Amino acid sequence: METQWTIGKVAKQAGVNIQTVRFYERRGLVSPDGHRDSGYRLYEPEAAQKIRFIKNAQRLGFTLDEVAGLLRLRVSHRARCEDVKKKAQKKLIAVKEKIEALNSMRNVLEGLIRTCRNKGTTEKCPILGCLEGNQK
């Protein structure tokens, strides 16, 4: 059984492309554990698990900086589950705020669409007028 994987194998096992692995490496989120004589990077199989962790955290809205903090908590023997919970609660608040903002945007757009006179010229278009700041 292989003890170290090439970047291609790590990417495949993690379900990402090679460029993603390189990007995470530049950001300091993953790092190779060695190199072949040919210069190819070599990773421990755990790198694929770490990349899946990163992708899952991103899907939940965590930024890469926040993910780095979560990864530090993951490996710290002093970190408590409560520390992770606080970060998740903070992210939930941000998500709720985004949802509120999106709902507000939806309401404004729906209102603008209702006021639109389909057959009029764009000179009197209420949507364009609103975007220009002439109407609310």
C-alpha positions as CSV (number, residue, x, y, z in Angstrom):
1,M,0.0,0.0,0.0
2,E,1.2,3.5,-0.9
3,T,2.2,5.6,2.1
4,Q,2.5,8.8,0.1
5,W,0.4,10.1,-2.8
6,T,1.1,12.4,-5.7
7,I,-0.9,15.6,-6.0
8,G,-3.0,13.9,-8.7
9,K,-4.0,11.1,-6.5
10,V,-4.8,13.4,-3.5
11,A,-6.9,15.6,-5.8
12,K,-8.8,12.6,-7.1
13,Q,-9.4,11.1,-3.7
14,A,-10.6,14.5,-2.4
15,G,-12.9,15.1,-5.4
16,V,-11.1,18.3,-6.5
17,N,-8.7,19.3,-9.3
18,I,-5.0,19.6,-9.0
19,Q,-5.2,23.4,-9.1
20,T,-7.4,23.4,-6.0
21,V,-4.7,21.4,-4.1
22,R,-2.0,23.8,-5.2
23,F,-4.2,26.8,-4.2
24,Y,-4.8,25.3,-0.7
25,E,-1.1,24.7,-0.5
26,R,-0.3,28.3,-1.4
27,R,-2.8,29.4,1.3
28,G,-1.0,27.1,3.9
29,L,-4.0,24.8,4.4
30,V,-2.3,21.7,3.1
31,S,1.4,20.9,2.5
32,P,3.3,18.1,0.9
33,D,5.2,15.8,3.2
34,G,8.1,15.3,0.8
35,H,9.2,15.3,-2.8
36,R,10.3,12.6,-5.2
37,D,13.7,13.0,-6.8
38,S,11.8,14.2,-9.9
39,G,10.4,17.1,-7.8
40,Y,6.9,15.8,-7.6
41,R,5.1,16.6,-4.4
42,L,4.2,13.8,-2.1
43,Y,1.3,13.9,0.4
44,E,0.1,11.7,3.2
45,P,-3.3,10.2,2.4
46,E,-4.7,12.4,5.2
47,A,-4.3,15.4,2.9
48,A,-7.3,14.2,0.9
49,Q,-9.4,14.1,4.1
50,K,-8.2,17.6,5.0
51,I,-9.2,18.9,1.6
52,R,-12.7,17.3,2.0
53,F,-12.9,19.1,5.4
54,I,-12.0,22.4,3.7
55,K,-14.6,21.9,0.9
56,N,-17.3,21.0,3.4
57,A,-16.6,24.0,5.6
58,Q,-16.6,26.2,2.5
59,R,-20.0,24.8,1.5
60,L,-21.3,26.0,4.9
61,G,-20.0,29.5,4.2
62,F,-16.7,29.5,6.1
63,T,-14.0,31.5,4.5
64,L,-10.6,30.0,4.0
65,D,-9.2,32.1,6.9
66,E,-12.0,30.7,9.1
67,V,-11.3,27.2,7.8
68,A,-7.7,27.6,8.8
69,G,-8.9,28.5,12.3
70,L,-11.1,25.4,12.4
71,L,-8.2,23.2,11.2
72,R,-6.0,24.6,14.0
73,L,-8.8,23.7,16.5
74,R,-9.0,20.3,14.9
75,V,-5.4,19.5,15.7
76,S,-5.1,21.3,19.0
77,H,-5.2,19.1,22.1
78,R,-6.3,22.1,24.2
79,A,-9.2,23.2,22.0
80,R,-12.7,22.4,23.2
81,C,-15.8,21.6,21.2
82,E,-17.3,24.8,22.6
83,D,-14.6,26.7,20.7
84,V,-15.9,25.2,17.4
85,K,-19.5,25.7,18.5
86,K,-18.8,29.5,19.0
87,K,-17.4,29.7,15.4
88,A,-20.4,27.9,14.0
89,Q,-22.8,30.2,15.9
90,K,-21.0,33.2,14.6
91,K,-21.2,31.8,11.0
92,L,-24.9,31.1,11.5
93,I,-25.6,34.7,12.5
94,A,-23.7,35.8,9.3
95,V,-25.8,33.4,7.2
96,K,-29.0,34.7,8.7
97,E,-28.0,38.3,8.0
98,K,-27.2,37.3,4.4
99,I,-30.6,35.7,4.1
100,E,-32.3,38.8,5.4
101,A,-30.4,40.9,2.9
102,L,-31.3,38.6,0.0
103,N,-34.9,38.6,1.0
104,S,-34.8,42.4,1.0
105,M,-33.2,42.4,-2.4
106,R,-35.9,40.0,-3.7
107,N,-38.7,42.2,-2.4
108,V,-37.3,45.3,-4.1
109,L,-36.8,43.4,-7.3
110,E,-40.3,42.0,-7.2
111,G,-41.7,45.4,-6.6
112,L,-39.7,46.9,-9.5
113,I,-40.8,44.1,-11.8
114,R,-44.5,44.8,-10.9
115,T,-44.1,48.5,-11.8
116,C,-42.6,47.8,-15.1
117,R,-44.7,48.8,-18.2
118,N,-43.7,46.2,-20.7
119,K,-44.5,48.3,-23.7
120,G,-43.0,51.6,-22.7
121,T,-39.6,52.9,-23.8
122,T,-36.6,52.4,-21.6
123,E,-36.6,56.2,-21.1
124,K,-39.4,55.7,-18.6
125,C,-38.4,52.3,-17.3
126,P,-38.9,52.2,-13.5
127,I,-36.2,49.6,-13.1
128,L,-33.6,51.7,-14.9
129,G,-34.8,54.8,-13.1
130,C,-34.4,53.1,-9.7
131,L,-30.9,52.0,-10.6
132,E,-30.0,55.5,-11.6
133,G,-31.4,56.8,-8.3
134,N,-34.3,58.7,-9.8
135,Q,-37.0,56.5,-8.4
136,K,-37.5,54.4,-5.3
